[in-house]
């Protein structure tokens, strides 16, 4: 199944509640609010390891709760991209980025906020670009490949900036993250906990990239691109 081409143009005489560009205000608010909610909650959740043991594996050495909340950002981006097109998706990302970093500074440490905002902006913009390149291919390729590559980039950027000693200029990292432990909790190689977190985090995001194809598929036939011209107000 091919993806329809999204076309969004400046609307003259648009319906009430529709700002320039033909995007209903309710759609702007919904997309931005969803993006801010995901990023801020993830900024907080990433500071808390998963205190759970499965067999002899201590998940605190592998995962933070942020790994389970942040992947939703890619679903929001992909649905926005499908509904309104690449230009609008990028604007929503930028607005969401600005609002999220302001809230994150108040709710998380400055270093976490900077790392999260930088990773968010780079990863989401990459996802949007890849989605746009692949949108004419089979329905699952654009959201899956975009989320996969965006997640890989996001993980590498976030965990490096948030915890790597080389970026200490951004602030002091959590001491627990710098402690050494067996890589992935079982390997015969010792590494800083944040490296295992990064590997496990990407593994979770990879799983969610596949899992979120279900809600994407269910919603994609509802969220068609808007027409070039919206009906004029009566």
N, C-alpha and C positions, 0 to 999 in steps of 0.2 A: 504493500500500500504506500503510495507516495504522499508526502506531506504537502498540503496546499501552501502556496506562497503568501506570506503575510504582507499586507500593504496598509500602511497607516499614513494618512496625510492630514494636513491642516484642514480643519472643517469650518466652512463658512455656514453660518446659520445653524449650528449644531443644536441638538436638543438641550433643554435646560439641564444643568448639572454636569455638562460636558465641557471641560476646558479646551483651550487650543490644542490641536493635535487629535481631537476626536476621542479622547480617553475619558470615560466617565469618572467623576471624582471618587465614586464609591470603589471603583476598580483600583485607582491609585492608592487609596487609603488601605484597602484590603491587602494589596501586594506588599506595600511598604511595612504595614503593621506586622504582617506574617514574617517578613524578613528580619525586622528588628527583634521580634519575639524569639526567633530561632537563634540569632547571634548572641543576644544578651544572655539568654538562658544557658547557651553553650559556654559562654565566657565564665559563668559561675560554675557550671557542672564540671568543666575540665579541671578544676582545682580539687576535685574529690575522686580519689581512686575507688574502684569498685571493690568494696570489702567483702569478697566472697571467695570461698575455696571450693574448687571442684576436683575431687580426688585429692591428689597431692599438689595441684596447681593453684597458686595464690593469684587471683585475678588482679589484686592490687599492684602486682608487678607488671601488669600488662595494659590495663584499661582504666580510663576515667569515664565518668558518666557523660562527659561531653561527646564521646564517640557515638552515643545513641541519639543525641538531639540534633547535632549539627547537620547530618545528611539531609534533613528536611529542607535546608536552604536550596539545595539543587533542584528539588521538586518544585519549590516556589518559583525559582528562576526559569525552569523549563516550561512550566505552564504559562508564566507571563510571556515568555518568548513566543510560544505557540499562539497565544491569544492576541498579542499586540505587535509582535515582531521584534527584531533585534535591537532597533534603536530605542524603543520604549523599555525593553528589558534592561538595557544598559543604564538608562536614566533611573529606573527603579533601584538598580543595584547601587548607583552612586548616592542617591538620596538615602537609601537604607543604610549604606556605609557611614554616612555622616551622622545620622541619628543614632546608629548603633554604637559608634565609637564614643559619642558623648555620654550615653547611658552606661557603657562598659567602664569608662574611667571612674564613674561613681560607684559601680558595683563590683569591679574586679581590680586587681593590681594594675598599675600603669603598664608594666611590661606585658602582662597577659592581654591587656586591651590593645596595645600597639601590635603585638604579634597576631592577635585575632583579626584585627581590622585589615592589616596588610595581607594576610593569607586569604581573608574573605574577598577582598577586592580583586586580587590576582586570580584566585581560583574561580570565582564566579564569572569574571569577564572572559576567562578562557573557556568556560563551559558555554557561555552565550555564543562565542565565536564558532566553536566546534558544532554546536547545535545548529547554527545557521548554515554552516557548510554542508551538513548531512541531512537537513530537514526534508529533502526531496527523496531520500532513500526510504527503506522500510521503516515503519513507524517506531520501532524500538531502538534503532541505531543512534539516532540523534540524542535522545535522553540518556541512553546507557553509556555511549562512548564519551559524550560531553561530561557526564557526571564522573565517569571513571578517571579521565585525565584531569578534570578539575579537582577531584578529590585527592589525587596523587600530589598535585602541585600544592594544594591547600595544606595537606599534612606535612609535606617537606618544609614549607615556609613557616607554618605555625610552630611546630615543635622545635625547629632550629632557633627561631627568634625568641621563643618563650623560655627555652631551657638550656640551650647550648652555651658553654662558657665563653665562646668566642664573641657572643653578643651580650656580654655582661654589662656593656655600656648602657643598655636599655633598662637596667635595674637588676636587683638581686633575685635570682631564681629560687624557687622553693627547694629547701635542702633535701627533702625526700627524693625529688626528681634526679638529683645528682648522685645519689647513692648507687653503688654498683651492685648488680645482682645477675644471676644467670640469664643470658639473653633469651627472651620469650619464656622465662621461668623454668626452662629445662635444658637448654643448650650448655655445653661445656665451655662456653665463652662468657666472660664477665663483661658487662657493659652498663653504662648509666641507665637508670630505670626509664628515662624519657625516650631512649632509643627503642626499647621494647614497647613503650606506649605508642610510639609513632607507627611501628610495624603493625601492632594489634589494631590501632585506630584505623589505619588504611584497610585492614582486613574487614573490619566492621563496615566501613564506608562502601567497600566493594560489594558486600552483601546487601546493603541498603540500596545501592545503585540498581541491583537486580530486583529487589523487593518492591521498590517504588515504581517499577514498570506497571505494577497492577493498578494503583490509583491513577497513574498517568494514563493508562489505557482506558480506564473507566471514564475519565474526565475529558480526554482529548476530543471526543466527538461532540462534547458540549461547548468546549472552548475553541470554536473556530475563529480564525482571524476576523476582525471587524471589517466591514466594507469600506471602500475608499471614501465614500460620502455617506454620512449619517442623515436621516430624514430631517428636514428643517422643522423647526417648532411651528406648531399650528398657530 
